[in-house]
């Protein structure tokens, strides 16, 4: 699956991932390959991105945002 994490002024991440963990307003949410299409509102917290074959995540601290997941592509726009 592909994930993009964007701020209004720059790209933070763009690449293949095996898992993305998001700080959704309703609780932590994990997106995996073939996840159901969804739009998620994010609260302040950490986004953890797990790349293929790498044990530890890349972590981004965010103040909120939104994530759209469709056809194995996650696009996250953060504050």
PyMOL Python script that loads the backbone (N, CA, C, O; Angstrom):
from pymol import cmd

cmd.read_pdbstr("""\
ATOM      1  N   UNK A   1       0.841  -1.160   0.000  1.00  0.00           N
ATOM      2  CA  UNK A   1       0.000   0.000   0.000  1.00  0.00           C
ATOM      3  C   UNK A   1       0.892   1.230   0.000  1.00  0.00           C
ATOM      4  O   UNK A   1       2.034   1.181   0.458  1.00  0.00           O
ATOM      5  N   UNK A   2       0.376   2.308  -0.505  1.00  0.00           N
ATOM      6  CA  UNK A   2       1.118   3.566  -0.601  1.00  0.00           C
ATOM      7  C   UNK A   2       0.552   4.554   0.409  1.00  0.00           C
ATOM      8  O   UNK A   2      -0.663   4.626   0.593  1.00  0.00           O
ATOM      9  N   UNK A   3       1.425   5.318   1.065  1.00  0.00           N
ATOM     10  CA  UNK A   3       0.989   6.359   1.995  1.00  0.00           C
ATOM     11  C   UNK A   3       1.697   7.665   1.667  1.00  0.00           C
ATOM     12  O   UNK A   3       2.887   7.688   1.351  1.00  0.00           O
ATOM     13  N   UNK A   4       0.934   8.750   1.751  1.00  0.00           N
ATOM     14  CA  UNK A   4       1.483  10.093   1.619  1.00  0.00           C
ATOM     15  C   UNK A   4       1.043  10.875   2.841  1.00  0.00           C
ATOM     16  O   UNK A   4      -0.133  10.869   3.206  1.00  0.00           O
ATOM     17  N   UNK A   5       2.001  11.551   3.474  1.00  0.00           N
ATOM     18  CA  UNK A   5       1.690  12.427   4.599  1.00  0.00           C
ATOM     19  C   UNK A   5       2.144  13.822   4.192  1.00  0.00           C
ATOM     20  O   UNK A   5       3.317  14.055   3.900  1.00  0.00           O
ATOM     21  N   UNK A   6       1.186  14.741   4.180  1.00  0.00           N
ATOM     22  CA  UNK A   6       1.431  16.071   3.649  1.00  0.00           C
ATOM     23  C   UNK A   6       1.050  17.151   4.642  1.00  0.00           C
ATOM     24  O   UNK A   6       0.075  17.019   5.383  1.00  0.00           O
ATOM     25  N   UNK A   7       1.835  18.225   4.647  1.00  0.00           N
ATOM     26  CA  UNK A   7       1.448  19.480   5.281  1.00  0.00           C
ATOM     27  C   UNK A   7       1.081  20.406   4.129  1.00  0.00           C
ATOM     28  O   UNK A   7       1.364  20.093   2.973  1.00  0.00           O
ATOM     29  N   UNK A   8       0.466  21.523   4.420  1.00  0.00           N
ATOM     30  CA  UNK A   8       0.093  22.430   3.341  1.00  0.00           C
ATOM     31  C   UNK A   8       1.309  22.944   2.573  1.00  0.00           C
ATOM     32  O   UNK A   8       1.209  23.247   1.384  1.00  0.00           O
ATOM     33  N   UNK A   9       2.449  23.043   3.242  1.00  0.00           N
ATOM     34  CA  UNK A   9       3.632  23.617   2.604  1.00  0.00           C
ATOM     35  C   UNK A   9       4.719  22.614   2.241  1.00  0.00           C
ATOM     36  O   UNK A   9       5.711  22.994   1.619  1.00  0.00           O
ATOM     37  N   UNK A  10       4.559  21.309   2.621  1.00  0.00           N
ATOM     38  CA  UNK A  10       5.606  20.345   2.270  1.00  0.00           C
ATOM     39  C   UNK A  10       5.112  18.903   2.396  1.00  0.00           C
ATOM     40  O   UNK A  10       4.091  18.627   3.026  1.00  0.00           O
ATOM     41  N   UNK A  11       5.860  18.005   1.785  1.00  0.00           N
ATOM     42  CA  UNK A  11       5.597  16.570   1.861  1.00  0.00           C
ATOM     43  C   UNK A  11       6.463  15.986   2.968  1.00  0.00           C
ATOM     44  O   UNK A  11       7.680  16.170   2.966  1.00  0.00           O
ATOM     45  N   UNK A  12       5.839  15.277   3.923  1.00  0.00           N
ATOM     46  CA  UNK A  12       6.578  14.665   5.016  1.00  0.00           C
ATOM     47  C   UNK A  12       6.985  13.228   4.702  1.00  0.00           C
ATOM     48  O   UNK A  12       8.047  12.770   5.123  1.00  0.00           O
ATOM     49  N   UNK A  13       6.131  12.518   3.958  1.00  0.00           N
ATOM     50  CA  UNK A  13       6.397  11.114   3.647  1.00  0.00           C
ATOM     51  C   UNK A  13       5.648  10.739   2.384  1.00  0.00           C
ATOM     52  O   UNK A  13       4.530  11.199   2.154  1.00  0.00           O
ATOM     53  N   UNK A  14       6.273   9.895   1.559  1.00  0.00           N
ATOM     54  CA  UNK A  14       5.631   9.367   0.348  1.00  0.00           C
ATOM     55  C   UNK A  14       6.318   8.048   0.014  1.00  0.00           C
ATOM     56  O   UNK A  14       7.481   8.036  -0.391  1.00  0.00           O
ATOM     57  N   UNK A  15       5.602   6.934   0.184  1.00  0.00           N
ATOM     58  CA  UNK A  15       6.233   5.665  -0.128  1.00  0.00           C
ATOM     59  C   UNK A  15       5.380   4.467   0.226  1.00  0.00           C
ATOM     60  O   UNK A  15       4.249   4.595   0.694  1.00  0.00           O
ATOM     61  N   UNK A  16       5.953   3.303  -0.010  1.00  0.00           N
ATOM     62  CA  UNK A  16       5.267   2.050   0.280  1.00  0.00           C
ATOM     63  C   UNK A  16       5.342   1.755   1.775  1.00  0.00           C
ATOM     64  O   UNK A  16       6.381   1.941   2.407  1.00  0.00           O
ATOM     65  N   UNK A  17       4.221   1.291   2.330  1.00  0.00           N
ATOM     66  CA  UNK A  17       4.148   0.963   3.757  1.00  0.00           C
ATOM     67  C   UNK A  17       3.401  -0.353   3.927  1.00  0.00           C
ATOM     68  O   UNK A  17       2.698  -0.806   3.024  1.00  0.00           O
ATOM     69  N   UNK A  18       3.565  -0.960   5.105  1.00  0.00           N
ATOM     70  CA  UNK A  18       2.768  -2.153   5.421  1.00  0.00           C
ATOM     71  C   UNK A  18       1.664  -1.827   6.404  1.00  0.00           C
ATOM     72  O   UNK A  18       0.695  -2.576   6.531  1.00  0.00           O
ATOM     73  N   UNK A  19       1.808  -0.686   7.115  1.00  0.00           N
ATOM     74  CA  UNK A  19       0.840  -0.318   8.146  1.00  0.00           C
ATOM     75  C   UNK A  19       0.990   1.159   8.486  1.00  0.00           C
ATOM     76  O   UNK A  19       2.101   1.688   8.509  1.00  0.00           O
ATOM     77  N   UNK A  20      -0.147   1.828   8.755  1.00  0.00           N
ATOM     78  CA  UNK A  20      -0.146   3.210   9.237  1.00  0.00           C
ATOM     79  C   UNK A  20      -1.073   3.256  10.450  1.00  0.00           C
ATOM     80  O   UNK A  20      -2.217   2.807  10.383  1.00  0.00           O
ATOM     81  N   UNK A  21      -0.571   3.801  11.559  1.00  0.00           N
ATOM     82  CA  UNK A  21      -1.374   3.941  12.773  1.00  0.00           C
ATOM     83  C   UNK A  21      -1.642   5.425  12.982  1.00  0.00           C
ATOM     84  O   UNK A  21      -0.720   6.240  13.020  1.00  0.00           O
ATOM     85  N   UNK A  22      -2.932   5.764  13.118  1.00  0.00           N
ATOM     86  CA  UNK A  22      -3.366   7.158  13.155  1.00  0.00           C
ATOM     87  C   UNK A  22      -4.040   7.504  14.483  1.00  0.00           C
ATOM     88  O   UNK A  22      -4.687   6.651  15.090  1.00  0.00           O
ATOM     89  N   UNK A  23      -3.889   8.776  14.947  1.00  0.00           N
ATOM     90  CA  UNK A  23      -4.599   9.224  16.148  1.00  0.00           C
ATOM     91  C   UNK A  23      -5.980   9.767  15.770  1.00  0.00           C
ATOM     92  O   UNK A  23      -6.182  10.981  15.748  1.00  0.00           O
ATOM     93  N   UNK A  24      -6.915   8.891  15.476  1.00  0.00           N
ATOM     94  CA  UNK A  24      -8.262   9.305  15.078  1.00  0.00           C
ATOM     95  C   UNK A  24      -9.004   9.888  16.272  1.00  0.00           C
ATOM     96  O   UNK A  24      -8.695   9.557  17.417  1.00  0.00           O
ATOM     97  N   UNK A  25      -9.978  10.753  16.014  1.00  0.00           N
ATOM     98  CA  UNK A  25     -10.723  11.374  17.112  1.00  0.00           C
ATOM     99  C   UNK A  25     -11.494  10.335  17.933  1.00  0.00           C
ATOM    100  O   UNK A  25     -11.761  10.558  19.114  1.00  0.00           O
ATOM    101  N   UNK A  26     -11.851   9.211  17.324  1.00  0.00           N
ATOM    102  CA  UNK A  26     -12.577   8.156  18.034  1.00  0.00           C
ATOM    103  C   UNK A  26     -11.667   7.104  18.649  1.00  0.00           C
ATOM    104  O   UNK A  26     -12.143   6.108  19.194  1.00  0.00           O
ATOM    105  N   UNK A  27     -10.361   7.320  18.565  1.00  0.00           N
ATOM    106  CA  UNK A  27      -9.394   6.360  19.095  1.00  0.00           C
ATOM    107  C   UNK A  27      -8.369   5.996  18.043  1.00  0.00           C
ATOM    108  O   UNK A  27      -8.545   6.295  16.862  1.00  0.00           O
ATOM    109  N   UNK A  28      -7.308   5.356  18.468  1.00  0.00           N
ATOM    110  CA  UNK A  28      -6.233   4.978  17.552  1.00  0.00           C
ATOM    111  C   UNK A  28      -6.758   4.031  16.476  1.00  0.00           C
ATOM    112  O   UNK A  28      -7.540   3.124  16.759  1.00  0.00           O
ATOM    113  N   UNK A  29      -6.316   4.255  15.237  1.00  0.00           N
ATOM    114  CA  UNK A  29      -6.781   3.459  14.101  1.00  0.00           C
ATOM    115  C   UNK A  29      -5.590   2.953  13.307  1.00  0.00           C
ATOM    116  O   UNK A  29      -4.649   3.699  13.035  1.00  0.00           O
ATOM    117  N   UNK A  30      -5.636   1.679  12.936  1.00  0.00           N
ATOM    118  CA  UNK A  30      -4.579   1.058  12.140  1.00  0.00           C
ATOM    119  C   UNK A  30      -5.117   0.774  10.746  1.00  0.00           C
ATOM    120  O   UNK A  30      -6.180   0.172  10.591  1.00  0.00           O
ATOM    121  N   UNK A  31      -4.380   1.210   9.736  1.00  0.00           N
ATOM    122  CA  UNK A  31      -4.755   0.939   8.351  1.00  0.00           C
ATOM    123  C   UNK A  31      -3.748  -0.040   7.768  1.00  0.00           C
ATOM    124  O   UNK A  31      -2.540   0.199   7.790  1.00  0.00           O
ATOM    125  N   UNK A  32      -4.264  -1.142   7.248  1.00  0.00           N
ATOM    126  CA  UNK A  32      -3.454  -2.171   6.605  1.00  0.00           C
ATOM    127  C   UNK A  32      -3.863  -2.286   5.143  1.00  0.00           C
ATOM    128  O   UNK A  32      -4.860  -1.699   4.724  1.00  0.00           O
ATOM    129  N   UNK A  33      -3.096  -3.040   4.373  1.00  0.00           N
ATOM    130  CA  UNK A  33      -3.409  -3.310   2.979  1.00  0.00           C
ATOM    131  C   UNK A  33      -4.834  -3.857   2.855  1.00  0.00           C
ATOM    132  O   UNK A  33      -5.259  -4.665   3.680  1.00  0.00           O
ATOM    133  N   UNK A  34      -5.563  -3.427   1.841  1.00  0.00           N
ATOM    134  CA  UNK A  34      -6.944  -3.861   1.567  1.00  0.00           C
ATOM    135  C   UNK A  34      -7.951  -3.404   2.624  1.00  0.00           C
ATOM    136  O   UNK A  34      -9.035  -3.979   2.731  1.00  0.00           O
ATOM    137  N   UNK A  35      -7.606  -2.376   3.405  1.00  0.00           N
ATOM    138  CA  UNK A  35      -8.532  -1.820   4.390  1.00  0.00           C
ATOM    139  C   UNK A  35      -9.741  -1.225   3.658  1.00  0.00           C
ATOM    140  O   UNK A  35      -9.625  -0.795   2.511  1.00  0.00           O
ATOM    141  N   UNK A  36     -10.878  -1.205   4.314  1.00  0.00           N
ATOM    142  CA  UNK A  36     -12.068  -0.611   3.722  1.00  0.00           C
ATOM    143  C   UNK A  36     -11.823   0.882   3.465  1.00  0.00           C
ATOM    144  O   UNK A  36     -11.142   1.542   4.251  1.00  0.00           O
ATOM    145  N   UNK A  37     -12.365   1.404   2.388  1.00  0.00           N
ATOM    146  CA  UNK A  37     -12.228   2.833   2.079  1.00  0.00           C
ATOM    147  C   UNK A  37     -12.825   3.652   3.208  1.00  0.00           C
ATOM    148  O   UNK A  37     -13.882   3.314   3.741  1.00  0.00           O
ATOM    149  N   UNK A  38     -12.143   4.733   3.572  1.00  0.00           N
ATOM    150  CA  UNK A  38     -12.621   5.544   4.688  1.00  0.00           C
ATOM    151  C   UNK A  38     -11.995   6.929   4.673  1.00  0.00           C
ATOM    152  O   UNK A  38     -10.974   7.174   4.031  1.00  0.00           O
ATOM    153  N   UNK A  39     -12.649   7.828   5.408  1.00  0.00           N
ATOM    154  CA  UNK A  39     -12.121   9.159   5.685  1.00  0.00           C
ATOM    155  C   UNK A  39     -12.120   9.302   7.203  1.00  0.00           C
ATOM    156  O   UNK A  39     -13.132   9.050   7.857  1.00  0.00           O
ATOM    157  N   UNK A  40     -10.977   9.709   7.763  1.00  0.00           N
ATOM    158  CA  UNK A  40     -10.799   9.747   9.212  1.00  0.00           C
ATOM    159  C   UNK A  40     -10.311  11.127   9.627  1.00  0.00           C
ATOM    160  O   UNK A  40      -9.374  11.665   9.037  1.00  0.00           O
ATOM    161  N   UNK A  41     -10.952  11.699  10.645  1.00  0.00           N
ATOM    162  CA  UNK A  41     -10.492  12.966  11.210  1.00  0.00           C
ATOM    163  C   UNK A  41      -9.500  12.644  12.324  1.00  0.00           C
ATOM    164  O   UNK A  41      -9.738  11.778  13.165  1.00  0.00           O
ATOM    165  N   UNK A  42      -8.380  13.369  12.305  1.00  0.00           N
ATOM    166  CA  UNK A  42      -7.298  13.105  13.254  1.00  0.00           C
ATOM    167  C   UNK A  42      -7.251  14.159  14.350  1.00  0.00           C
ATOM    168  O   UNK A  42      -7.579  15.324  14.127  1.00  0.00           O
ATOM    169  N   UNK A  43      -6.836  13.727  15.539  1.00  0.00           N
ATOM    170  CA  UNK A  43      -6.603  14.645  16.651  1.00  0.00           C
ATOM    171  C   UNK A  43      -5.096  14.756  16.870  1.00  0.00           C
ATOM    172  O   UNK A  43      -4.307  14.115  16.175  1.00  0.00           O
ATOM    173  N   UNK A  44      -4.718  15.560  17.825  1.00  0.00           N
ATOM    174  CA  UNK A  44      -3.298  15.697  18.166  1.00  0.00           C
ATOM    175  C   UNK A  44      -2.759  14.351  18.635  1.00  0.00           C
ATOM    176  O   UNK A  44      -3.397  13.655  19.426  1.00  0.00           O
ATOM    177  N   UNK A  45      -1.584  13.996  18.142  1.00  0.00           N
ATOM    178  CA  UNK A  45      -0.973  12.729  18.530  1.00  0.00           C
ATOM    179  C   UNK A  45       0.137  12.332  17.577  1.00  0.00           C
ATOM    180  O   UNK A  45       0.751  13.181  16.931  1.00  0.00           O
ATOM    181  N   UNK A  46       0.390  11.033  17.495  1.00  0.00           N
ATOM    182  CA  UNK A  46       1.460  10.492  16.644  1.00  0.00           C
ATOM    183  C   UNK A  46       0.884   9.672  15.502  1.00  0.00           C
ATOM    184  O   UNK A  46      -0.046   8.885  15.679  1.00  0.00           O
ATOM    185  N   UNK A  47       1.461   9.878  14.331  1.00  0.00           N
ATOM    186  CA  UNK A  47       1.225   8.973  13.208  1.00  0.00           C
ATOM    187  C   UNK A  47       2.451   8.072  13.150  1.00  0.00           C
ATOM    188  O   UNK A  47       3.584   8.552  13.118  1.00  0.00           O
ATOM    189  N   UNK A  48       2.215   6.755  13.136  1.00  0.00           N
ATOM    190  CA  UNK A  48       3.313   5.798  13.041  1.00  0.00           C
ATOM    191  C   UNK A  48       3.206   5.065  11.709  1.00  0.00           C
ATOM    192  O   UNK A  48       2.187   4.448  11.399  1.00  0.00           O
ATOM    193  N   UNK A  49       4.273   5.147  10.937  1.00  0.00           N
ATOM    194  CA  UNK A  49       4.320   4.535   9.602  1.00  0.00           C
ATOM    195  C   UNK A  49       5.325   3.385   9.648  1.00  0.00           C
ATOM    196  O   UNK A  49       6.496   3.575   9.976  1.00  0.00           O
ATOM    197  N   UNK A  50       4.845   2.197   9.314  1.00  0.00           N
ATOM    198  CA  UNK A  50       5.708   1.015   9.281  1.00  0.00           C
ATOM    199  C   UNK A  50       6.029   0.670   7.831  1.00  0.00           C
ATOM    200  O   UNK A  50       5.141   0.312   7.057  1.00  0.00           O
ATOM    201  N   UNK A  51       7.300   0.781   7.472  1.00  0.00           N
ATOM    202  CA  UNK A  51       7.737   0.427   6.126  1.00  0.00           C
ATOM    203  C   UNK A  51       7.888  -1.094   6.020  1.00  0.00           C
ATOM    204  O   UNK A  51       8.083  -1.769   7.030  1.00  0.00           O
ATOM    205  N   UNK A  52       7.799  -1.628   4.807  1.00  0.00           N
ATOM    206  CA  UNK A  52       7.997  -3.080   4.639  1.00  0.00           C
ATOM    207  C   UNK A  52       9.381  -3.510   5.132  1.00  0.00           C
ATOM    208  O   UNK A  52      10.376  -2.827   4.890  1.00  0.00           O
ATOM    209  N   UNK A  53       9.430  -4.636   5.816  1.00  0.00           N
ATOM    210  CA  UNK A  53      10.681  -5.251   6.275  1.00  0.00           C
ATOM    211  C   UNK A  53      11.481  -4.420   7.275  1.00  0.00           C
ATOM    212  O   UNK A  53      12.663  -4.688   7.490  1.00  0.00           O
ATOM    213  N   UNK A  54      10.853  -3.415   7.890  1.00  0.00           N
ATOM    214  CA  UNK A  54      11.525  -2.618   8.918  1.00  0.00           C
ATOM    215  C   UNK A  54      10.673  -2.691  10.187  1.00  0.00           C
ATOM    216  O   UNK A  54       9.475  -2.412  10.154  1.00  0.00           O
ATOM    217  N   UNK A  55      11.294  -3.065  11.289  1.00  0.00           N
ATOM    218  CA  UNK A  55      10.555  -3.325  12.527  1.00  0.00           C
ATOM    219  C   UNK A  55      10.020  -2.063  13.199  1.00  0.00           C
ATOM    220  O   UNK A  55       8.891  -2.059  13.690  1.00  0.00           O
ATOM    221  N   UNK A  56      10.822  -0.984  13.226  1.00  0.00           N
ATOM    222  CA  UNK A  56      10.452   0.221  13.958  1.00  0.00           C
ATOM    223  C   UNK A  56       9.807   1.251  13.033  1.00  0.00           C
ATOM    224  O   UNK A  56      10.206   1.386  11.876  1.00  0.00           O
ATOM    225  N   UNK A  57       8.809   1.977  13.543  1.00  0.00           N
ATOM    226  CA  UNK A  57       8.093   2.923  12.688  1.00  0.00           C
ATOM    227  C   UNK A  57       8.805   4.258  12.520  1.00  0.00           C
ATOM    228  O   UNK A  57       9.674   4.626  13.311  1.00  0.00           O
ATOM    229  N   UNK A  58       8.414   4.972  11.470  1.00  0.00           N
ATOM    230  CA  UNK A  58       8.732   6.386  11.311  1.00  0.00           C
ATOM    231  C   UNK A  58       7.592   7.106  12.012  1.00  0.00           C
ATOM    232  O   UNK A  58       6.426   6.811  11.753  1.00  0.00           O
ATOM    233  N   UNK A  59       7.910   8.052  12.902  1.00  0.00           N
ATOM    234  CA  UNK A  59       6.890   8.705  13.724  1.00  0.00           C
ATOM    235  C   UNK A  59       6.800  10.188  13.383  1.00  0.00           C
ATOM    236  O   UNK A  59       7.810  10.877  13.243  1.00  0.00           O
ATOM    237  N   UNK A  60       5.555  10.662  13.252  1.00  0.00           N
ATOM    238  CA  UNK A  60       5.287  12.079  12.997  1.00  0.00           C
ATOM    239  C   UNK A  60       4.345  12.589  14.078  1.00  0.00           C
ATOM    240  O   UNK A  60       3.273  12.020  14.281  1.00  0.00           O
ATOM    241  N   UNK A  61       4.732  13.659  14.776  1.00  0.00           N
ATOM    242  CA  UNK A  61       3.844  14.315  15.740  1.00  0.00           C
ATOM    243  C   UNK A  61       2.966  15.298  14.975  1.00  0.00           C
ATOM    244  O   UNK A  61       3.467  16.113  14.201  1.00  0.00           O
ATOM    245  N   UNK A  62       1.649  15.220  15.195  1.00  0.00           N
ATOM    246  CA  UNK A  62       0.723  16.082  14.461  1.00  0.00           C
ATOM    247  C   UNK A  62      -0.247  16.742  15.435  1.00  0.00           C
ATOM    248  O   UNK A  62      -0.483  16.243  16.535  1.00  0.00           O
ATOM    249  N   UNK A  63      -0.801  17.868  15.011  1.00  0.00           N
ATOM    250  CA  UNK A  63      -1.782  18.598  15.808  1.00  0.00           C
ATOM    251  C   UNK A  63      -3.203  18.343  15.334  1.00  0.00           C
ATOM    252  O   UNK A  63      -4.142  18.963  15.835  1.00  0.00           O
ATOM    253  N   UNK A  64      -3.373  17.447  14.383  1.00  0.00           N
ATOM    254  CA  UNK A  64      -4.686  17.130  13.832  1.00  0.00           C
ATOM    255  C   UNK A  64      -4.574  17.010  12.331  1.00  0.00           C
ATOM    256  O   UNK A  64      -3.503  17.203  11.756  1.00  0.00           O
ATOM    257  N   UNK A  65      -5.697  16.689  11.696  1.00  0.00           N
ATOM    258  CA  UNK A  65      -5.703  16.574  10.248  1.00  0.00           C
ATOM    259  C   UNK A  65      -6.799  15.642   9.780  1.00  0.00           C
ATOM    260  O   UNK A  65      -7.790  15.418  10.476  1.00  0.00           O
ATOM    261  N   UNK A  66      -6.606  15.103   8.590  1.00  0.00           N
ATOM    262  CA  UNK A  66      -7.579  14.198   7.983  1.00  0.00           C
ATOM    263  C   UNK A  66      -6.833  13.156   7.153  1.00  0.00           C
ATOM    264  O   UNK A  66      -5.782  13.448   6.583  1.00  0.00           O
ATOM    265  N   UNK A  67      -7.381  11.940   7.086  1.00  0.00           N
ATOM    266  CA  UNK A  67      -6.810  10.869   6.284  1.00  0.00           C
ATOM    267  C   UNK A  67      -7.899  10.312   5.380  1.00  0.00           C
ATOM    268  O   UNK A  67      -9.019  10.055   5.823  1.00  0.00           O
ATOM    269  N   UNK A  68      -7.561  10.129   4.115  1.00  0.00           N
ATOM    270  CA  UNK A  68      -8.440   9.476   3.158  1.00  0.00           C
ATOM    271  C   UNK A  68      -7.751   8.189   2.709  1.00  0.00           C
ATOM    272  O   UNK A  68      -6.583   8.203   2.322  1.00  0.00           O
ATOM    273  N   UNK A  69      -8.489   7.074   2.765  1.00  0.00           N
ATOM    274  CA  UNK A  69      -7.939   5.802   2.308  1.00  0.00           C
ATOM    275  C   UNK A  69      -8.858   5.230   1.244  1.00  0.00           C
ATOM    276  O   UNK A  69     -10.050   5.035   1.477  1.00  0.00           O
ATOM    277  N   UNK A  70      -8.283   4.958   0.051  1.00  0.00           N
ATOM    278  CA  UNK A  70      -9.062   4.450  -1.073  1.00  0.00           C
ATOM    279  C   UNK A  70      -8.131   3.694  -2.008  1.00  0.00           C
ATOM    280  O   UNK A  70      -7.068   4.201  -2.368  1.00  0.00           O
ATOM    281  N   UNK A  71      -8.517   2.491  -2.403  1.00  0.00           N
ATOM    282  CA  UNK A  71      -7.750   1.657  -3.342  1.00  0.00           C
ATOM    283  C   UNK A  71      -6.292   1.518  -2.934  1.00  0.00           C
ATOM    284  O   UNK A  71      -5.392   1.721  -3.749  1.00  0.00           O
ATOM    285  N   UNK A  72      -6.059   1.172  -1.666  1.00  0.00           N
ATOM    286  CA  UNK A  72      -4.720   0.946  -1.111  1.00  0.00           C
ATOM    287  C   UNK A  72      -3.802   2.154  -1.162  1.00  0.00           C
ATOM    288  O   UNK A  72      -2.583   2.013  -1.260  1.00  0.00           O
ATOM    289  N   UNK A  73      -4.396   3.352  -1.096  1.00  0.00           N
ATOM    290  CA  UNK A  73      -3.622   4.589  -1.024  1.00  0.00           C
ATOM    291  C   UNK A  73      -4.142   5.415   0.137  1.00  0.00           C
ATOM    292  O   UNK A  73      -5.320   5.770   0.176  1.00  0.00           O
ATOM    293  N   UNK A  74      -3.267   5.721   1.080  1.00  0.00           N
ATOM    294  CA  UNK A  74      -3.612   6.578   2.209  1.00  0.00           C
ATOM    295  C   UNK A  74      -2.997   7.958   1.966  1.00  0.00           C
ATOM    296  O   UNK A  74      -1.791   8.083   1.756  1.00  0.00           O
ATOM    297  N   UNK A  75      -3.841   8.986   1.999  1.00  0.00           N
ATOM    298  CA  UNK A  75      -3.359  10.358   1.892  1.00  0.00           C
ATOM    299  C   UNK A  75      -3.747  11.050   3.177  1.00  0.00           C
ATOM    300  O   UNK A  75      -4.927  11.159   3.512  1.00  0.00           O
ATOM    301  N   UNK A  76      -2.727  11.520   3.900  1.00  0.00           N
ATOM    302  CA  UNK A  76      -2.942  12.169   5.196  1.00  0.00           C
ATOM    303  C   UNK A  76      -2.501  13.624   5.066  1.00  0.00           C
ATOM    304  O   UNK A  76      -1.371  13.906   4.669  1.00  0.00           O
ATOM    305  N   UNK A  77      -3.403  14.541   5.405  1.00  0.00           N
ATOM    306  CA  UNK A  77      -3.073  15.970   5.423  1.00  0.00           C
ATOM    307  C   UNK A  77      -3.131  16.410   6.871  1.00  0.00           C
ATOM    308  O   UNK A  77      -4.157  16.268   7.535  1.00  0.00           O
ATOM    309  N   UNK A  78      -2.009  16.952   7.360  1.00  0.00           N
ATOM    310  CA  UNK A  78      -1.881  17.288   8.781  1.00  0.00           C
ATOM    311  C   UNK A  78      -1.614  18.764   8.985  1.00  0.00           C
ATOM    312  O   UNK A  78      -1.175  19.481   8.086  1.00  0.00           O
ATOM    313  N   UNK A  79      -1.903  19.193  10.222  1.00  0.00           N
ATOM    314  CA  UNK A  79      -1.620  20.573  10.628  1.00  0.00           C
ATOM    315  C   UNK A  79      -0.196  20.665  11.122  1.00  0.00           C
ATOM    316  O   UNK A  79       0.253  21.742  11.515  1.00  0.00           O
TER     317      UNK A  79
END
""", "prot")
cmd.dss("prot")
cmd.show_as("cartoon", "prot")
cmd.util.cbc("prot")
cmd.orient("prot")
